[in-house]
Amino acid sequence: MKPRPCEAMKTGYLADKVYVRHMVECIERVAEFCAADEGRFRASRLIQDAVVRNLQTLTESSQRLSEELKATEPDIPWRGLAGFRNVLVHDYLGVDLDVVWRIVTDELPRLKAALERMAQNGPATP
């Protein structure tokens, strides 16, 4: 039986490239939804839900990156991302919008810059 494309792509250089690109796209979507406007974010449950969903997807993808690639950006709190994913997925009633907004404004730009470096430089060997 032939593996499905997503199953065959779970690890390795090509998978890292896909997950990094996907994470950047999630960050770009969050930026588009919020438009750097906290009032807009707080006023719309639709935007809040869209932001949280993209953060869930982003953090899930971060767990699928190879350890080799993550090691190229040691200043990113990879374990913290995994922990935040668990809060978003399993403790969704306890999601604090103040924390989410702080992540959107303070952490995502830094993460995006790291991901762009990772996409450009990547691990040394494919």
N, C-alpha and C positions, 0 to 999 in steps of 0.2 A: 504494500500500500504506500502510495506516494504521500509524503508529509504535506500538509497545507502550507502555503507560503508563510503565514504568520508563525507557524510552529518551526519551520526551517530557519527562520530569521531571528530566533530568540537570543543568540549570542554571536559574538565575533565583530570584526571590523565593520562590515556592512550594517549589522544591526545597530551598532553604536552610531553610525552616521544617520540612520533613520530616526532613532530615538532622540538624538540631539536636535535634529531638524524639527521633529514633532514638538519637543519642549519649547523651542524658540517660537513656533507657531502658537502654542498655548499662551505664551507670554504676550505675543503680539495681539492675540484675541482679547486678553484681559485688558491691555492698554486701550484697545478700540472700544470695548464695552464701557470702561470707566471714563475715558477721555480726560484723565488726570483731574477729575472733578469729584471730590468726596461727597458733595451734596447729591450729585446724580447717583452715585453708588448707594448711598443710604436711602434715597427716596424710592428706589425700584427693587422690589423683590426679584423681578425678572433678571436684572443685572447682577444682583447678589448671587442668585442661583447659577447664572452663567459663569461668573467669576469662580465660584467654589467648584463647579464642575471642571473647569479648565485647570484649576489648581490640583484637583484630584488626579486628572489625567497626567499632568506634568509630573507630579510626585510619583505616580506609578511608573512612568517612563524612566524617571531618575533611578529607580531601583533596578532597572534592567540594563543600565550602562555597565560596561565591564569595569572591574576594579582598576585595570591598567589605565583606562581613560580617565576615570575619576581621580586617579593619582596625579594627573597633569594639572589639576586645579585643587590643591590641598586646602585652600582657604574657603572653599565652599563646604558648608556643613551638611555633607551627604547623609549622615545619620539623622540629623535634624529634619531633613526633607522627608525621610522615611517615617519619622515619628509624626510629623505634621500630616502626612498621608493617612496614618492610622486614626488620627483625630478626625479628619474630614470624612473618612469612610465609616468609622465605627462609633464615633461620638458626635454625629452630625447635629444633634440637639444642643450640644455644648459649644458649637462653633461661635467664637466671639468676633463680631464684625470689626471691632477695634483692631484686633490682631490681624484679621484678614486685610484690612486697609493698610496697616503698617507693613505687612509683607508685600502688598502690591506696590507701595510707594518706595519702600526702603530696600527690600531684598530682591525683587524681580529684576530691576535694572542691573544690579551687580551679577545676578545669575545669568541674565541674558548675555552680558559681556563675556563671562566665562564660557558659556556655551558657544558663542561665536568664535572665541579663541580655540576651543576644542574642535569645532567644525573645520577650522582652517588648519590647525596643526595636527590634531588627532594623535593617536598613539603612533609610534615610529613605524610600525610594520602592519600592512593589511593582512 
